[in-house]
Amino acid sequence: MVDDDRGSSRRERWDDGLIARRASERAALAADPEREVPEEEDALPPLGGAYAGPLRTRLDALHELVGLSRTRVESDALAEAGRVLDEAAARQRLSSRHTVIALAGATGSGKSTLFNALAGVPVSETGLRRPTTSAPIALSWSEGAAGLLDRLAVPSRLRRRPLAGGAADAELQGLVLVDLPDHDSAVTAHRDQVDRVLGLVDAVIWVVDPEKYADAALHERYLRPLAGHAEVTFVVLNQIDRLGTEAADLVLDDLRRLLDEDGVALGEHGEPGATVLAVSALSGEGIPELRELIGRFVQERTAPERRLAADIDAAAGRLRPAYVADGRSGLDERARGDFADRLAVAVGAQAAGEAAERVWRRGAIRACGTPWLRLYRWYDRLRAHGSTAPRLDSPTEDELTARQRVEQAVRIVADEASRGLPTPWAQAVREAAARGAEGLPEALDELTASMGDPAARPPRPAWWPAAVLAQAVMTLLQIFGALWLVGQIVGVVEPGLLPPVVVMLGGIVGGPLVEWACEGAVKGPARRYGEEAERRLREAAAACGRARVLDPVAAELMRYREVREQYATVVGTRPSARVVGGIRSGASRLGATRAGVRGR
């Protein structure tokens, strides 16, 4: 047995050296691409190369998800996903022909006795001293598992081989069974070893006894957090030789109830889940059934992939708050329109349009009005400008008010865009909007100044000169009629009151009529001119706000949608059931579960 151990150690060291040489050759090739490297049939594949199908897709998606989220999601939230990727890369480089199963249990559960029963030879120390097992002991039914055991940090002196057992051992070819220290050991180092190894093995067999099967430490610390790993979990009720048939059934049913409360799916009725069965390692009851189930499980060679899929599920569950929104998120047309409206109010687009309309109408009335009305308005303006009453200048708060309106508009659109988003992405959206808001008021001011005042020089329509000429004719008629009457009074012109009065009245009445007609004709063009001025200023402000705020916010939302799609791929779907040896595992396990008890 010693010689076999030494031979195995030499082979393990040789394997490790081969792996190291291949790694050094790949590093040398990366440094010198022109260097020729001999081809090897069993060259190590790249990351994920050993995985195929949905698992490979989920790993790639998780890798992309972590890369896209490093600057958005806290590193602590991504640590578990990074650990899963690292473990996936480490596990794929090792033997895919082996399945590593840990044997875990509490103090006094008979775990080491069961380990020896499966090995067929006393390998693990048993006794009344607690804790009995102080370090992991590995039992490998075939060679080539050195890398796996190195990964578990199992010392070479604690690596064993079982006795030849004929056809029964042939079914266990590829099995690496690891006996762990007690998970409830009073020695902290023992518990740390259990936690470390449980995160690396492909499957675990939990050994419980009739006295401590409901221990809160087991259920709260291990079974409940690892409920998603049910398909690679076995729960064995040991020491049933201490119970009667009826008592064993009651304890087994209560154990299933506790597992169901923990969220551990049970492999019953053809459904995938954990295996639950009763054995007696001391008397050998149920041990053949357990060996048969383990043999079928190992021969499937799917435990590493199933363990990894469960790890991805767990990592995705922890990352769910960082990627899944409560509702529909993003910026719709209504939110964009409201943002443009608020910026238009901030730059005074509506006021500018109304001012342009008033100036147009005022210019028309001024150009087409009667001379006497223009003379009165000139006098009124002169009197107003010459007044000693204090003039009210524009308050200095106007600029601050405009700035506050811009900031409020940005704040509202950021809140609407981030509503329903997970906290990291909502914060990223707000930060993008805040960066865009810096300098936005000044940019809007420059934009308004560059466009000029639309009310400064409104265009004059072609019919204005005709209206001015008509108003001049009306004025000349008034003057001519007045002079005609004066000439009759002084006797220069023959008397005749009616003609000059008619001429003068025609001019007096015609002047306001011309002015009224011009005022009515200018309403439509003035309104359109004001609307056009408002539209231009509104569109310019909206374009400035879109470039500085909406586009960065939309980029963050697009990035969130990308990671959300990657997260959906990571979540993926799980196989419907596990088939062992051509038989649906749930049914076969249920039969084996009862067989261990009722066969007494």
C-alpha positions in Angstrom: 0.0 0.0 0.0 2.9 2.3 0.8 4.5 1.6 -2.6 1.2 2.4 -4.3 1.0 5.7 -2.5 4.6 6.6 -3.5 3.9 5.7 -7.1 0.8 7.7 -7.1 2.6 10.6 -5.6 5.3 10.4 -8.3 2.6 10.3 -11.0 0.8 13.2 -9.4 4.0 15.3 -9.3 4.7 14.4 -12.9 1.2 15.5 -13.9 1.6 18.8 -12.1 5.0 19.3 -13.8 3.4 18.7 -17.2 0.8 21.2 -16.5 3.4 23.7 -15.3 5.5 23.1 -18.5 2.4 23.7 -20.7 1.7 26.9 -18.9 5.3 28.1 -19.3 5.2 27.2 -23.0 2.0 29.2 -23.5 3.6 32.2 -21.7 6.7 31.9 -23.9 4.5 31.7 -27.0 2.7 34.9 -26.0 6.0 36.7 -25.6 7.4 35.3 -28.9 4.6 34.6 -31.4 7.1 33.3 -34.0 8.3 30.5 -31.7 7.1 27.1 -32.7 5.5 25.0 -30.0 4.9 21.2 -30.5 1.3 20.3 -30.8 -0.2 18.0 -28.1 -3.4 16.2 -28.4 -4.5 16.9 -24.8 -3.6 20.6 -24.8 -5.5 22.6 -22.2 -8.5 24.4 -23.7 -9.1 28.1 -23.1 -11.5 29.5 -20.5 -14.8 27.6 -20.8 -13.4 25.3 -23.4 -14.3 22.2 -21.4 -17.9 23.4 -21.0 -20.5 23.4 -23.7 -24.1 24.2 -24.3 -26.1 26.5 -21.9 -23.4 26.3 -19.2 -20.7 27.7 -21.6 -23.2 30.5 -22.6 -23.9 31.4 -19.0 -20.3 31.5 -18.1 -19.5 33.8 -21.1 -22.5 36.0 -20.1 -21.3 36.2 -16.5 -17.8 37.1 -17.6 -19.3 39.9 -19.8 -21.6 41.0 -17.0 -18.7 41.4 -14.5 -16.7 43.3 -17.1 -19.6 45.7 -17.9 -20.4 46.3 -14.2 -17.1 47.0 -12.6 -17.6 50.8 -12.7 -21.2 50.6 -11.8 -21.8 47.9 -9.2 -19.9 47.6 -5.9 -17.0 45.3 -5.9 -18.4 43.3 -3.0 -21.4 42.4 -5.1 -19.3 41.2 -7.9 -16.8 39.3 -5.7 -19.0 36.1 -5.6 -19.4 36.2 -9.4 -15.7 36.6 -9.8 -15.1 33.7 -7.5 -17.4 31.5 -9.5 -15.5 32.4 -12.7 -12.2 31.6 -11.1 -13.4 28.3 -9.7 -14.9 27.4 -13.1 -11.6 28.1 -14.8 -9.7 26.1 -12.2 -12.1 23.2 -12.3 -12.0 22.9 -16.1 -8.3 22.5 -16.1 -8.5 19.5 -13.9 -9.7 16.0 -14.6 -13.3 15.7 -16.0 -13.2 12.0 -15.4 -13.4 12.4 -11.6 -16.2 13.5 -9.3 -15.2 14.9 -6.0 -17.8 14.2 -3.2 -17.3 15.5 0.3 -18.6 13.6 3.3 -19.8 16.2 5.9 -21.5 15.9 9.2 -21.7 16.9 12.8 -19.8 15.5 15.7 -20.9 11.9 16.5 -23.0 11.5 13.4 -20.9 8.4 12.3 -19.4 10.2 9.3 -16.0 8.6 9.5 -17.6 5.2 10.0 -19.7 5.6 6.9 -16.5 6.7 5.1 -14.8 3.5 6.1 -17.9 1.5 5.1 -17.8 3.0 1.6 -14.1 2.4 1.3 -14.3 -1.2 2.5 -11.2 -0.6 4.7 -10.6 1.4 7.9 -9.2 4.6 6.4 -10.6 7.4 8.6 -10.1 7.2 12.3 -13.2 6.6 14.4 -13.7 6.7 18.1 -15.2 8.5 21.1 -12.7 11.3 21.1 -14.3 14.5 19.7 -13.4 15.7 17.2 -12.0 12.6 15.7 -11.3 13.8 12.2 -9.0 16.9 12.3 -8.1 17.2 8.6 -9.6 16.2 5.3 -8.9 12.6 4.2 -9.3 11.7 0.5 -10.1 8.4 -0.9 -9.7 8.0 -4.7 -10.9 5.0 -6.6 -8.8 5.8 -9.7 -5.6 7.6 -10.6 -5.3 11.1 -12.1 -7.0 13.0 -9.3 -3.8 14.7 -7.9 -4.7 18.1 -9.3 -8.1 17.9 -7.7 -6.7 17.0 -4.4 -4.0 19.7 -4.6 -6.9 22.2 -5.2 -8.5 20.9 -2.0 -5.2 21.2 -0.2 -5.4 17.5 1.0 -1.9 16.5 2.1 -0.3 13.6 0.3 -0.1 11.6 3.6 -3.9 11.7 3.8 -4.6 10.4 0.3 -5.8 6.8 0.3 -6.9 4.1 -2.2 -9.6 1.6 -1.3 -9.2 -2.1 -1.4 -10.0 -3.9 -4.6 -13.7 -4.7 -4.5 -14.5 -6.2 -7.8 -17.5 -5.0 -9.8 -18.8 -2.9 -6.9 -15.6 -0.8 -7.0 -15.8 -0.7 -10.8 -18.9 1.4 -10.5 -17.1 3.9 -8.3 -14.2 4.4 -10.8 -13.7 8.2 -11.0 -15.0 8.9 -7.4 -12.9 11.0 -5.1 -14.4 10.8 -1.6 -13.3 13.4 1.0 -14.0 12.9 4.7 -14.2 16.4 6.3 -13.8 17.4 9.9 -16.9 18.0 11.9 -18.8 21.2 10.8 -19.7 21.9 14.5 -16.3 21.3 15.8 -15.1 23.4 18.8 -11.9 24.0 16.8 -12.3 27.0 14.6 -9.7 25.8 12.1 -11.8 22.6 11.5 -14.9 24.6 10.6 -12.8 26.8 8.3 -11.6 23.7 6.5 -15.1 22.5 6.1 -16.3 25.8 4.6 -13.3 26.0 2.2 -13.6 22.4 0.9 -17.4 22.6 0.5 -16.9 25.5 -1.9 -14.6 23.4 -4.1 -16.1 19.9 -4.3 -18.5 18.7 -6.9 -21.1 17.2 -4.5 -21.6 16.7 -0.8 -23.1 13.9 1.3 -24.5 15.3 4.6 -24.5 12.7 7.3 -27.0 13.2 10.1 -28.0 11.1 13.1 -31.4 10.6 14.8 -30.4 12.9 17.6 -28.9 15.9 15.7 -30.6 15.8 12.3 -32.6 18.9 13.2 -29.6 20.9 14.5 -30.1 24.6 13.7 -26.3 25.0 13.0 -26.6 22.5 10.1 -29.8 23.8 8.6 -29.1 27.6 9.0 -25.5 27.6 8.2 -25.3 25.0 5.4 -28.4 23.4 4.1 -30.5 26.6 3.8 -27.8 28.7 2.0 -27.0 25.8 -0.3 -30.6 25.0 -1.1 -29.9 25.7 -4.8 -27.3 22.9 -4.9 -29.9 20.2 -4.2 -29.0 18.2 -7.3 -25.5 17.6 -6.0 -26.6 17.0 -2.5 -27.1 13.7 -0.6 -28.6 13.7 2.9 -28.0 10.4 4.7 -29.7 9.5 8.0 -27.1 7.3 9.7 -27.4 5.0 12.8 -30.9 3.8 11.9 -29.9 0.6 13.7 -30.7 2.5 16.9 -34.3 3.0 15.8 -37.2 0.8 15.1 -38.9 0.6 11.7 -41.7 2.9 12.7 -39.4 5.4 14.4 -37.0 5.4 11.5 -39.9 6.3 9.1 -41.0 9.1 11.4 -37.5 10.6 11.7 -37.0 10.3 7.9 -40.3 12.0 7.2 -39.4 14.8 9.7 -36.0 15.2 8.0 -37.7 15.7 4.6 -40.0 18.2 6.2 -37.1 20.2 7.5 -35.3 20.1 4.2 -38.5 21.3 2.5 -38.6 24.2 4.9 -35.0 25.0 4.1 -35.9 25.2 0.4 -34.0 22.1 -0.5 -35.8 20.3 -3.4 -36.1 16.6 -2.9 -35.5 14.2 -5.7 -38.9 12.5 -5.6 -41.6 11.8 -8.1 -39.1 12.1 -11.0 -38.1 15.6 -10.1 -34.4 16.7 -9.7 -33.3 17.4 -6.2 -31.4 16.1 -3.2 -31.2 12.4 -2.4 -32.5 11.4 1.1 -32.0 7.9 2.4 -31.4 6.0 5.7 -28.4 3.8 6.4 -26.5 2.2 9.2 -22.8 2.4 8.6 -22.2 0.1 11.6 -24.4 -2.7 10.5 -24.2 -2.1 6.8 -27.9 -1.5 6.2 -28.5 0.7 3.2 -24.8 0.9 2.3 -25.2 -1.1 -0.9 -28.0 1.2 -2.1 -25.9 4.2 -1.2 -22.9 2.8 -3.1 -25.2 2.1 -6.1 -26.6 5.6 -6.1 -23.1 7.2 -5.8 -21.8 4.9 -8.6 -24.6 6.1 -11.0 -24.0 9.6 -10.0 -20.3 9.4 -10.6 -20.7 7.6 -13.9 -22.9 10.5 -15.2 -19.8 12.8 -15.0 -22.1 15.8 -14.8 -21.6 16.7 -11.2 -19.0 19.4 -11.9 -21.2 21.1 -14.4 -24.3 20.8 -12.1 -22.3 22.2 -9.2 -21.1 25.1 -11.4 -24.6 25.8 -12.7 -25.8 25.9 -9.1 -23.0 28.3 -8.2 -24.0 30.5 -11.1 -27.6 30.4 -9.9 -26.4 31.5 -6.4 -24.2 34.3 -7.8 -27.1 35.5 -10.0 -29.4 35.5 -7.0 -27.1 37.7 -5.1 -26.7 40.0 -8.1 -30.4 40.2 -8.7 -30.9 43.5 -6.8 -28.2 45.1 -8.9 -29.7 44.2 -12.3 -33.5 43.6 -12.0 -35.7 46.7 -12.1 -39.0 47.0 -10.2 -40.8 48.2 -13.3 -40.4 49.7 -16.7 -37.5 52.1 -16.8 -36.2 54.6 -19.3 -37.2 57.8 -21.0 -40.3 57.9 -23.1 -41.4 60.6 -25.5 -43.5 62.2 -22.8 -40.5 62.6 -20.5 -38.4 64.0 -23.3 -41.1 66.4 -24.3 -41.5 67.6 -20.7 -37.8 68.2 -20.4 -37.8 70.2 -23.6 -40.7 72.3 -22.3 -38.9 73.0 -19.1 -35.8 74.2 -20.9 -37.9 76.3 -23.2 -39.4 78.0 -20.1 -36.0 78.5 -18.7 -34.7 80.3 -21.8 -38.0 82.2 -22.2 -39.0 80.8 -25.5 -42.6 81.6 -25.1 -41.9 85.1 -23.8 -39.6 85.7 -26.8 -42.2 84.5 -29.2 -44.9 86.7 -27.7 -42.5 89.7 -27.7 -41.7 89.0 -31.4 -45.5 88.9 -32.1 -46.1 92.2 -30.3 -43.2 93.9 -32.0 -44.5 92.8 -35.4 -48.0 94.1 -34.6 -46.6 97.3 -33.1 -44.5 98.0 -36.2 -47.5 97.4 -38.4 -49.7 99.8 -36.4 -47.0 102.3 -36.2 -46.3 102.2 -39.9 -50.0 102.2 -41.0 -51.4 104.4 -38.2 -52.6 108.0 -38.7 -50.1 110.8 -38.2 -52.1 112.2 -35.4 -52.1 108.9 -33.5 -48.4 108.5 -34.0 -47.8 112.1 -32.8 -49.8 111.3 -29.6 -47.8 108.1 -29.0 -44.5 110.0 -29.6 -45.6 112.6 -27.0 -46.7 109.8 -24.6 -43.3 108.1 -24.9 -41.5 111.4 -24.4 -43.4 112.1 -21.3 -42.8 108.7 -19.9 -39.0 108.9 -20.6 -38.8 112.3 -19.1 -40.6 111.3 -15.9 -38.7 111.5 -12.6 -40.4 108.4 -11.3 -37.9 105.6 -10.4 -37.6 103.0 -13.1 -37.7 99.3 -12.2 -34.7 97.5 -13.7 -34.7 93.8 -14.3 -34.2 92.0 -11.0 -30.8 90.3 -10.6 -32.6 87.2 -9.5 -33.8 86.5 -13.0 -30.6 84.8 -14.0 -30.6 82.7 -10.8 -34.2 81.8 -11.5 -33.4 80.6 -15.0 -30.5 78.5 -13.6 -32.7 77.0 -11.0 -35.3 76.1 -13.6 -32.6 74.4 -15.7 -31.3 72.5 -12.6 -34.9 71.5 -11.7 -35.5 70.3 -15.3 -32.4 68.1 -15.2 -33.3 66.8 -11.8 -36.8 65.8 -12.8 -35.7 64.1 -16.0 -33.0 62.2 -14.1 -35.5 61.0 -11.5 -37.9 59.9 -14.2 -35.1 58.0 -16.1 -33.9 56.3 -13.0 -37.3 55.4 -11.6 -37.5 51.7 -11.1 -33.8 51.0 -11.9 -31.6 49.1 -9.5 -29.7 51.3 -7.1 -26.3 51.2 -8.9 -27.7 52.0 -12.3 -30.1 54.7 -10.9 -27.1 56.4 -9.3 -25.2 56.1 -12.6 -28.1 57.8 -14.5 -28.3 60.6 -11.9 -24.5 61.1 -12.1 -24.6 61.3 -15.9 -27.4 63.9 -15.8 -25.6 65.9 -13.2 -22.4 65.9 -15.3 -24.4 67.1 -18.3 -26.1 69.8 -16.2 -22.7 71.4 -15.5 -22.4 74.4 -17.8 -25.9 73.9 -19.3 -27.3 77.3 -18.2 -24.3 79.0 -19.7 -24.6 77.1 -22.9 -28.3 78.0 -23.1 -27.4 81.7 -22.6 -24.8 81.6 -25.3 -27.2 79.8 -27.6 -29.9 82.5 -27.0 -27.3 85.3 -27.6 -26.1 83.7 -30.9 -29.6 83.4 -32.2 -30.2 87.1 -31.6 -33.4 88.8 -30.6 -36.2 87.9 -33.0 -38.0 91.1 -32.0 -35.1 93.4 -32.8 -35.7 93.6 -36.6 -38.9 91.9 -37.7 -39.4 91.6 -41.4 -41.7 94.0 -43.2 -44.4 92.5 -45.6 -44.7 93.8 -49.2 -48.1 95.4 -48.6 -46.9 97.8 -45.9 -45.8 100.6 -48.4 -49.2 100.4 -50.0 -50.8 100.8 -46.6 -48.6 103.7 -45.8 -49.4 105.4 -49.1 -53.1 104.9 -48.4 -52.7 106.4 -45.0 -50.8 109.4 -46.6 -53.7 109.9 -49.1 -56.2 109.9 -46.2 -54.1 112.5 -44.4 -53.8 114.7 -47.5 -57.6 114.5 -47.9 -58.1 115.8 -44.4 -55.6 118.6 -45.0 -57.1 119.5 -48.4 -60.7 119.5 -47.0 -59.6 121.7 -44.1 -57.8 124.2 -46.4 -60.9 124.3 -48.7 -63.1 125.2 -45.7 -60.6 127.9 -44.6 -60.5 129.3 -48.1 -64.3 129.6 -48.1 -64.2 131.3 -44.8 -61.7 134.0 -45.9 -63.5 134.3 -49.2 -60.8 133.0 -51.5 -62.9 130.1 -52.7 -66.5 130.2 -53.7 -68.7 129.1 -50.9 -70.0 125.6 -50.8 -69.9 123.7 -47.5 -70.7 120.2 -48.6 -67.8 119.3 -50.9 -65.0 120.2 -48.5 -66.8 118.7 -45.6 -67.2 115.4 -47.5 -63.5 115.4 -48.5 -62.3 116.1 -45.0 -64.7 113.5 -43.4 -63.5 111.0 -46.0 -59.9 111.5 -44.9 -60.8 111.5 -41.2 -62.8 108.3 -41.5 -60.5 106.6 -44.0 -57.4 107.0 -41.8 -58.7 104.8 -38.9 -60.3 102.4 -41.4 -56.9 101.9 -43.0 -55.3 101.4 -39.7 -58.0 99.0 -38.5 -57.6 97.0 -41.8 -53.8 96.8 -41.3 -54.2 95.7 -37.7 -56.5 92.9 -38.7 -54.3 91.8 -41.6 -51.2 91.7 -39.4 -52.6 89.4 -36.8 -52.0 86.1 -38.6 -48.5 86.9 -39.9 -47.5 88.3 -36.5 -48.8 85.2 -34.7 -46.9 82.9 -37.1 -43.8 85.0 -36.7 -44.0 84.7 -33.0 -44.6 81.0 -33.1 -41.7 80.5 -35.5 -39.4 82.5 -33.1 -40.6 80.4 -30.2 -40.1 77.2 -32.1 -36.6 78.0 -33.1 -35.5 78.9 -29.6 -37.3 75.9 -28.2 -35.7 73.5 -30.6 -32.3 75.0 -30.0 -32.7 74.7 -26.3 -34.0 71.1 -26.6 -31.0 70.2 -28.9 -28.6 71.6 -26.3 -30.3 69.7 -23.5 -30.4 66.5 -25.5 -26.7 66.6 -26.3 -25.7 67.5 -22.8 -28.2 65.5 -20.6 -30.5 63.2 -22.5 -27.8 61.5 -24.7 -25.5 60.6 -21.7 -28.6 59.4 -19.7 -29.7 57.3 -22.7 -26.2 55.9 -23.0 -26.4 54.7 -19.3 -29.8 53.3 -19.9 -28.5 51.4 -23.0 -25.7 50.0 -20.9 -28.1 48.9 -18.3 -30.2 47.1 -21.0 -27.1 45.4 -22.2 -26.1 44.1 -18.7 -29.8 43.2 -18.1 -29.7 41.0 -21.2 -26.4 39.5 -20.0 -28.0 38.9 -16.6 -31.0 37.2 -18.2 -28.5 34.9 -20.0 -26.7 34.2 -16.8 -29.9 33.2 -15.0 -30.7 30.8 -17.9 -32.7 27.6 -17.5 -32.0 24.4 -15.7 -32.5 20.8 -16.9 -35.8 19.3 -16.1 -34.5 16.2 -14.3 -31.5 14.1 -13.8 -31.5 10.6 -15.3 -29.3 8.0 -13.6 -28.6 4.8 -15.6 -31.6 5.4 -17.9 -34.0 5.6 -14.9 -35.5 8.9 -13.7 -33.5 9.6 -10.6 -36.4 10.8 -8.4 -38.3 7.5 -8.6 -35.2 5.3 -8.1 -34.0 7.4 -5.1 -37.4 7.4 -3.5 -37.3 3.6 -3.7 -33.8 3.5 -2.3 -34.8 5.8 0.4 -37.5 3.6 1.7 -35.4 0.4 1.1 -32.9 1.4 3.7 -35.5 1.5 6.4 -38.1 -1.1 5.4 -35.5 -3.7 4.6 -34.8 -4.2 8.3 
